[in-house]
Amino acid sequence: MTTAGDDRSTHDEKRRRADLERRGYTVLRRDGGVEIEGLDPADAREALRLLGAARQLQFERGSLTASQLTQIMATADVDLTPPAAIEQARRQADHRRRMLSTPVYTYETLGELLGHAQQATTRTWVSRKRSARLLFTVKIDNQLIIPAFQLTDEGEPRQDLAGLVGPLLEAGVDGWALWTWLASSSPLLSGAVPIELVETEPQRAYRAAERFAARHRPAA
């Protein structure tokens, strides 16, 4: 005879199993226990150590709060930041450092190029060009920068880039994401870099920008 509690337990077990499968783990029953495919041994050891500490505190206090769980993890010497997240952050930081090593303008340096007497004039100029979707800016710390490849030697927006920058800004791709796509090899171009290909095969580069923008454009 089954009860509502049994049904609930079965449902919870299926839900947990499905959640693990979505995360890339497969739970296999074995004599005397289970085997989890896809779980790194180091992660398994940390999980078991955390589970033991959590159960001990739960036994002592009856329930766990979020703050208590954090305390448990710290006491058990469990890294609160997943290794994958740390590695992703490191790669992102390296990538941004490489991009920032290329020429960029600030309001001050761009104003000097354009011959503006006041920085406010440069800010207005940049704002208007952004509104016209002729260039994009990137914020780093508290400073706004303008990647220099967008501008001619005289400081005007490159007309050949409008077909790349415009559709992406319209689709909501901006800042670091836009800079990354423009200046990195793209599978949509068989590995070519959009801002390089636009000089030799502009229509091909524009089509790739439209396709990339379509993936990010909000549904109507």
PAGU-970363 format. One record per residue: residue in one letter; x, y, z of N, C-alpha, C, O in turn. Coordinates in steps of 0.2 Angstrom, whole numbers, padded with zeros to 4 digits, always signed. Layout:
BEGIN
AXYZXYZXYZXYZ...
//
This chain:
BEGIN
M+0004-0006+0000+0000+0000+0000+0004+0006+0000+0009+0007+0004T+0003+0011-0005+0007+0017-0005+0003+0023-0002-0003+0023-0001T+0007+0028+0001+0004+0033+0004+0006+0040+0000+0010+0040-0005A+0002+0045+0002+0004+0052-0001+0011+0053+0000+0015+0056-0004G+0014+0051+0006+0021+0053+0008+0025+0049+0003+0031+0051+0001D+0023+0042+0001+0028+0038-0003+0028+0042-0010+0033+0042-0013D+0022+0044-0013+0022+0047-0019+0026+0053-0019+0029+0055-0024R+0026+0057-0014+0030+0063-0013+0037+0062-0014+0041+0065-0017S+0039+0056-0010+0046+0054-0010+0048+0052-0017+0054+0054-0019T+0044+0048-0020+0046+0046-0027+0047+0052-0032+0051+0052-0036H+0042+0056-0031+0042+0062-0035+0048+0066-0034+0052+0069-0039D+0050+0067-0027+0056+0071-0026+0062+0068-0028+0067+0071-0031E+0063+0061-0028+0068+0057-0030+0069+0058-0038+0075+0059-0040K+0064+0058-0041+0064+0059-0049+0066+0066-0050+0070+0067-0055R+0064+0071-0047+0066+0078-0048+0073+0079-0047+0076+0082-0051R+0076+0076-0041+0083+0077-0040+0087+0073-0045+0092+0076-0047R+0085+0067-0047+0088+0064-0053+0089+0068-0059+0094+0068-0062A+0083+0071-0061+0082+0075-0067+0087+0081-0066+0090+0083-0071D+0087+0084-0060+0091+0090-0059+0099+0088-0060+0103+0092-0063L+0101+0082-0058+0108+0080-0058+0109+0078-0066+0115+0080-0068E+0105+0076-0069+0106+0074-0076+0107+0080-0080+0111+0081-0085R+0103+0086-0079+0104+0092-0082+0110+0095-0081+0113+0099-0085R+0113+0093-0075+0120+0096-0073+0126+0092-0076+0131+0093-0075G+0124+0086-0080+0129+0082-0083+0131+0076-0079+0136+0073-0080Y+0127+0074-0073+0128+0069-0069+0123+0063-0070+0117+0064-0071T+0126+0057-0070+0121+0051-0071+0122+0047-0064+0128+0044-0063V+0117+0045-0061+0117+0042-0055+0115+0034-0056+0110+0033-0059L+0120+0030-0055+0119+0023-0056+0119+0019-0049+0123+0020-0045R+0114+0015-0048+0113+0011-0042+0118+0005-0043+0119+0002-0048R+0122+0004-0037+0127-0001-0036+0125-0005-0030+0122-0002-0025D+0128-0011-0029+0127-0015-0023+0130-0011-0017+0136-0009-0017G+0126-0009-0012+0128-0005-0007+0129+0002-0007+0131+0006-0003G+0127+0005-0013+0127+0012-0014+0125+0014-0021+0122+0011-0025V+0128+0020-0023+0127+0022-0030+0134+0024-0033+0139+0025-0029E+0134+0025-0040+0140+0028-0043+0137+0034-0047+0132+0034-0050I+0141+0039-0047+0139+0045-0050+0144+0047-0056+0150+0049-0055E+0142+0046-0062+0146+0047-0068+0146+0055-0069+0141+0058-0069G+0152+0057-0071+0153+0064-0072+0155+0069-0066+0156+0075-0067L+0155+0066-0060+0157+0069-0054+0164+0069-0053+0167+0063-0053D+0168+0075-0053+0175+0075-0052+0176+0072-0044+0173+0074-0040P+0181+0068-0043+0183+0065-0037+0184+0071-0032+0182+0070-0026A+0187+0076-0033+0188+0081-0029+0182+0085-0027+0181+0086-0021D+0177+0086-0031+0171+0088-0030+0167+0084-0025+0163+0086-0021A+0167+0077-0027+0164+0072-0022+0166+0072-0015+0162+0072-0011R+0173+0073-0014+0175+0073-0007+0173+0080-0004+0171+0079+0002E+0173+0085-0007+0171+0091-0004+0163+0091-0003+0161+0093+0003A+0159+0088-0007+0152+0087-0006+0151+0083+0000+0146+0084+0004L+0154+0077+0001+0153+0073+0007+0156+0076+0013+0152+0075+0018R+0161+0080+0013+0163+0084+0019+0158+0089+0021+0157+0089+0027L+0155+0092+0016+0150+0097+0017+0144+0094+0020+0141+0097+0025L+0142+0088+0017+0136+0085+0019+0137+0083+0027+0132+0083+0031G+0142+0080+0028+0144+0078+0035+0143+0084+0040+0140+0083+0045A+0146+0089+0038+0146+0095+0043+0139+0098+0043+0137+0100+0049A+0135+0098+0038+0128+0100+0038+0124+0096+0042+0120+0098+0046R+0124+0090+0041+0120+0085+0045+0121+0085+0053+0117+0085+0057Q+0128+0086+0054+0129+0087+0061+0126+0093+0064+0123+0093+0070L+0127+0099+0061+0124+0105+0063+0116+0105+0063+0113+0107+0068Q+0113+0101+0058+0106+0100+0058+0104+0096+0064+0098+0098+0067F+0107+0091+0065+0106+0087+0071+0106+0091+0077+0101+0090+0082E+0111+0095+0078+0111+0099+0084+0106+0105+0085+0104+0106+0090R+0104+0108+0079+0100+0114+0079+0093+0113+0076+0088+0117+0077G+0092+0107+0073+0086+0105+0070+0084+0108+0063+0080+0105+0060S+0087+0114+0061+0086+0116+0055+0092+0121+0053+0096+0122+0057L+0092+0122+0046+0098+0126+0044+0095+0133+0040+0090+0133+0037T+0099+0138+0042+0097+0144+0038+0103+0145+0033+0108+0142+0033A+0102+0150+0029+0107+0151+0024+0114+0154+0027+0119+0152+0025S+0113+0158+0032+0119+0160+0035+0123+0154+0039+0129+0154+0039Q+0119+0150+0042+0122+0144+0045+0126+0139+0040+0131+0137+0041L+0122+0139+0034+0126+0135+0029+0132+0137+0027+0137+0134+0026T+0133+0144+0026+0139+0147+0024+0144+0146+0030+0150+0145+0028Q+0142+0146+0036+0146+0145+0042+0149+0138+0041+0155+0137+0042I+0145+0133+0039+0147+0126+0039+0152+0126+0034+0157+0122+0035M+0151+0129+0028+0156+0128+0022+0162+0131+0024+0168+0128+0023A+0162+0137+0028+0169+0140+0030+0172+0135+0035+0178+0134+0035T+0168+0133+0040+0171+0128+0045+0174+0122+0042+0179+0120+0044A+0171+0119+0037+0173+0113+0034+0178+0114+0029+0181+0110+0025D+0181+0121+0028+0186+0123+0023+0184+0121+0016+0188+0119+0012V+0178+0122+0015+0175+0121+0008+0175+0128+0004+0173+0133+0007D+0178+0128-0002+0179+0134-0006+0172+0136-0008+0168+0133-0011L+0170+0143-0006+0163+0145-0007+0162+0147-0014+0157+0148-0017T+0168+0147-0018+0167+0149-0025+0169+0143-0029+0174+0140-0029P+0164+0140-0034+0166+0134-0038+0172+0135-0042+0173+0141-0045P+0176+0130-0043+0182+0131-0047+0181+0133-0054+0184+0137-0057A+0175+0131-0057+0173+0132-0064+0172+0140-0064+0174+0143-0069A+0169+0143-0059+0167+0150-0059+0174+0154-0059+0175+0159-0062I+0179+0152-0055+0185+0155-0054+0189+0155-0061+0192+0160-0063E+0189+0149-0064+0192+0148-0070+0189+0153-0076+0192+0156-0080Q+0182+0153-0076+0179+0157-0080+0180+0165-0079+0182+0168-0084A+0181+0167-0073+0182+0174-0071+0189+0175-0073+0191+0181-0076R+0194+0171-0072+0201+0172-0074+0202+0173-0082+0205+0177-0084R+0198+0168-0086+0198+0169-0093+0195+0175-0095+0198+0178-0100Q+0190+0177-0092+0187+0184-0094+0191+0190-0093+0192+0194-0097A+0195+0189-0087+0199+0195-0085+0205+0195-0090+0207+0200-0092D+0208+0189-0092+0213+0189-0097+0211+0192-0104+0215+0196-0107H+0205+0190-0106+0202+0192-0112+0202+0200-0112+0203+0203-0117R+0199+0203-0107+0198+0210-0106+0205+0214-0106+0205+0219-0109R+0210+0211-0103+0216+0214-0103+0219+0214-0110+0222+0219-0112R+0218+0209-0114+0221+0209-0120+0217+0214-0125+0220+0218-0129M+0211+0215-0124+0207+0220-0127+0209+0227-0125+0209+0231-0130L+0210+0228-0119+0212+0235-0117+0219+0236-0119+0221+0242-0118S+0223+0231-0121+0230+0233-0123+0230+0236-0130+0235+0238-0132T+0224+0236-0134+0223+0239-0140+0222+0246-0139+0219+0248-0134P+0222+0250-0144+0221+0258-0143+0214+0259-0141+0209+0256-0144V+0213+0264-0137+0206+0266-0134+0207+0273-0133+0212+0276-0132Y+0201+0276-0133+0200+0284-0132+0196+0284-0125+0192+0280-0124T+0198+0289-0122+0194+0292-0116+0191+0298-0119+0192+0301-0124Y+0186+0301-0115+0183+0308-0116+0189+0313-0117+0188+0317-0122E+0194+0312-0113+0199+0317-0113+0203+0317-0120+0204+0322-0123T+0206+0311-0121+0210+0310-0127+0206+0311-0134+0209+0313-0139L+0200+0308-0134+0196+0309-0140+0194+0317-0141+0194+0319-0146G+0193+0320-0135+0192+0328-0136+0198+0331-0139+0197+0336-0143E+0204+0329-0137+0210+0332-0140+0210+0331-0147+0212+0335-0151L+0208+0325-0149+0209+0323-0157+0204+0327-0161+0205+0329-0166L+0198+0328-0158+0192+0331-0161+0193+0339-0160+0189+0343-0164G+0197+0341-0156+0198+0349-0155+0193+0352-0151+0192+0358-0152H+0190+0348-0146+0185+0351-0142+0189+0354-0136+0193+0352-0133A+0186+0360-0134+0189+0364-0129+0187+0362-0122+0190+0362-0117Q+0181+0359-0122+0178+0356-0116+0176+0349-0116+0174+0347-0121Q+0177+0345-0111+0175+0338-0111+0167+0337-0112+0165+0332-0114A+0163+0342-0109+0156+0341-0110+0154+0341-0117+0149+0337-0119T+0158+0344-0122+0157+0344-0129+0158+0337-0132+0154+0335-0136T+0163+0334-0129+0165+0327-0131+0160+0322-0129+0158+0318-0133R+0157+0323-0123+0152+0319-0120+0146+0319-0124+0143+0314-0126T+0144+0325-0126+0138+0326-0130+0139+0323-0137+0135+0320-0140W+0145+0324-0140+0147+0321-0147+0146+0313-0147+0143+0310-0151V+0149+0310-0141+0149+0303-0141+0142+0301-0140+0140+0296-0143S+0138+0304-0136+0131+0302-0135+0127+0302-0141+0123+0298-0142R+0128+0307-0145+0124+0308-0151+0126+0302-0156+0122+0299-0160K+0133+0301-0156+0135+0295-0161+0132+0288-0159+0131+0284-0163R+0132+0288-0152+0129+0281-0149+0122+0281-0151+0119+0276-0153S+0118+0286-0150+0111+0286-0152+0110+0285-0159+0105+0282-0161A+0114+0287-0163+0114+0286-0170+0116+0279-0172+0116+0276-0178R+0119+0275-0167+0121+0268-0168+0127+0268-0173+0128+0263-0177L+0131+0273-0172+0138+0273-0176+0144+0271-0172+0149+0270-0175L+0143+0271-0165+0149+0268-0161+0146+0266-0155+0140+0267-0153F+0150+0262-0151+0148+0260-0145+0154+0261-0140+0159+0263-0142T+0152+0261-0133+0157+0263-0128+0157+0257-0123+0153+0252-0123V+0162+0257-0119+0163+0251-0114+0165+0255-0108+0169+0259-0107K+0162+0252-0102+0163+0255-0096+0168+0251-0092+0167+0245-0091I+0174+0253-0089+0178+0250-0085+0180+0254-0079+0182+0259-0079D+0178+0250-0073+0178+0254-0067+0173+0260-0067+0167+0258-0069N+0176+0266-0066+0171+0271-0067+0172+0276-0073+0170+0281-0074Q+0176+0273-0078+0178+0277-0084+0175+0274-0090+0174+0268-0091L+0173+0278-0094+0170+0276-0101+0175+0276-0106+0179+0281-0106I+0176+0271-0110+0181+0271-0115+0178+0270-0122+0173+0267-0122I+0181+0272-0127+0179+0271-0134+0184+0267-0138+0190+0270-0139P+0183+0261-0140+0188+0257-0143+0190+0261-0150+0186+0263-0154A+0196+0262-0151+0199+0266-0156+0197+0264-0163+0197+0268-0168F+0197+0257-0164+0196+0255-0171+0190+0257-0174+0189+0257-0180Q+0185+0260-0170+0179+0262-0173+0179+0269-0177+0175+0271-0181L+0185+0272-0176+0185+0279-0178+0191+0280-0183+0196+0276-0184T+0190+0285-0188+0195+0286-0193+0201+0290-0189+0200+0292-0183D+0206+0292-0193+0212+0295-0190+0209+0302-0188+0213+0306-0184E+0204+0305-0191+0201+0311-0189+0197+0311-0183+0194+0316-0181G+0195+0305-0181+0190+0304-0175+0183+0303-0177+0179+0304-0173E+0182+0302-0184+0175+0301-0186+0173+0294-0186+0178+0290-0187P+0167+0292-0184+0165+0285-0185+0166+0282-0192+0165+0285-0197R+0169+0276-0192+0170+0273-0199+0163+0271-0202+0160+0267-0198Q+0162+0273-0208+0156+0271-0211+0155+0264-0212+0150+0261-0212D+0161+0260-0214+0160+0253-0215+0158+0249-0209+0156+0243-0210L+0159+0252-0203+0157+0248-0197+0150+0249-0195+0148+0245-0191A+0147+0254-0198+0140+0255-0197+0135+0249-0198+0131+0248-0194G+0137+0245-0203+0133+0239-0204+0134+0233-0199+0131+0228-0199L+0140+0234-0195+0141+0229-0190+0138+0231-0183+0135+0228-0180V+0140+0238-0182+0138+0240-0175+0131+0242-0174+0128+0240-0169G+0128+0244-0180+0121+0246-0179+0116+0241-0178+0112+0241-0173P+0116+0235-0181+0112+0229-0180+0113+0226-0173+0108+0224-0170L+0119+0226-0171+0120+0223-0164+0118+0228-0159+0115+0225-0154L+0119+0234-0159+0116+0239-0154+0109+0238-0154+0106+0239-0148E+0106+0238-0160+0098+0238-0160+0096+0232-0156+0090+0232-0154A+0100+0226-0157+0098+0220-0154+0099+0219-0146+0098+0214-0143G+0103+0225-0144+0104+0225-0137+0111+0222-0135+0113+0221-0129V+0115+0220-0140+0122+0218-0139+0126+0225-0139+0127+0228-0143D+0130+0226-0133+0133+0232-0132+0139+0231-0128+0140+0225-0125G+0143+0236-0127+0149+0235-0122+0154+0230-0123+0156+0229-0129W+0156+0226-0118+0161+0221-0119+0158+0216-0124+0162+0213-0128A+0152+0214-0124+0150+0208-0128+0150+0210-0135+0152+0206-0140L+0149+0217-0137+0149+0219-0144+0157+0219-0146+0158+0217-0151W+0161+0222-0142+0168+0223-0143+0171+0216-0144+0175+0215-0149T+0169+0211-0140+0172+0204-0141+0170+0201-0148+0174+0198-0151W+0163+0202-0150+0161+0199-0156+0165+0202-0162+0167+0199-0166L+0165+0209-0162+0168+0212-0167+0176+0211-0168+0178+0210-0174A+0179+0210-0163+0186+0209-0163+0189+0202-0162+0195+0201-0161S+0184+0197-0162+0186+0190-0161+0184+0186-0167+0180+0188-0171S+0188+0180-0168+0186+0176-0174+0179+0173-0173+0177+0172-0167S+0175+0173-0178+0168+0171-0177+0166+0165-0181+0168+0164-0187P+0163+0160-0178+0161+0154-0182+0156+0156-0188+0156+0152-0193L+0153+0162-0188+0148+0164-0193+0152+0166-0199+0150+0167-0205L+0159+0167-0198+0163+0169-0204+0169+0164-0205+0174+0166-0207S+0168+0158-0203+0173+0153-0203+0179+0155-0200+0185+0153-0202G+0179+0158-0194+0185+0160-0190+0187+0167-0192+0192+0169-0188A+0185+0170-0197+0187+0177-0198+0185+0182-0193+0180+0181-0189V+0189+0187-0192+0187+0193-0187+0183+0198-0191+0185+0201-0196P+0177+0200-0188+0172+0204-0192+0175+0211-0194+0175+0213-0199I+0179+0214-0189+0182+0221-0191+0187+0220-0196+0189+0225-0198E+0190+0214-0197+0195+0213-0202+0192+0212-0209+0194+0214-0214L+0187+0207-0208+0184+0205-0214+0180+0211-0218+0179+0211-0224V+0177+0215-0214+0173+0221-0216+0177+0225-0221+0174+0228-0226E+0183+0225-0221+0187+0229-0226+0188+0226-0232+0189+0229-0237T+0187+0219-0233+0188+0216-0239+0182+0212-0242+0181+0212-0248E+0177+0210-0237+0171+0207-0239+0165+0210-0235+0163+0206-0231P+0164+0216-0236+0159+0220-0231+0152+0216-0231+0149+0215-0225Q+0149+0214-0237+0143+0211-0237+0143+0205-0233+0138+0203-0229R+0148+0201-0233+0148+0195-0229+0148+0196-0222+0145+0193-0218A+0152+0201-0220+0153+0203-0213+0146+0206-0210+0144+0204-0205Y+0143+0210-0215+0136+0213-0213+0131+0207-0211+0127+0207-0207R+0131+0202-0216+0126+0196-0215+0127+0193-0209+0123+0191-0205A+0134+0192-0207+0135+0188-0201+0133+0193-0195+0131+0190-0190A+0134+0199-0195+0132+0203-0190+0124+0203-0189+0121+0203-0183E+0120+0203-0194+0113+0202-0194+0111+0195-0191+0106+0195-0187R+0115+0190-0193+0113+0184-0190+0114+0183-0183+0110+0180-0179F+0120+0186-0181+0122+0186-0173+0117+0191-0170+0115+0189-0164A+0115+0196-0173+0110+0201-0169+0103+0197-0169+0100+0198-0164A+0101+0193-0174+0095+0190-0173+0094+0185-0168+0089+0184-0165R+0100+0182-0166+0100+0177-0160+0099+0181-0153+0096+0178-0149H+0100+0187-0153+0100+0191-0147+0094+0196-0147+0092+0199-0141R+0091+0197-0152+0085+0202-0153+0079+0199-0149+0077+0193-0150P+0077+0203-0144+0071+0201-0140+0065+0199-0145+0064+0202-0150A+0061+0194-0142+0055+0192-0146+0050+0197-0146+0049+0200-0141A+0047+0198-0152+0041+0203-0152+0036+0201-0148+0031+0205-0148
//
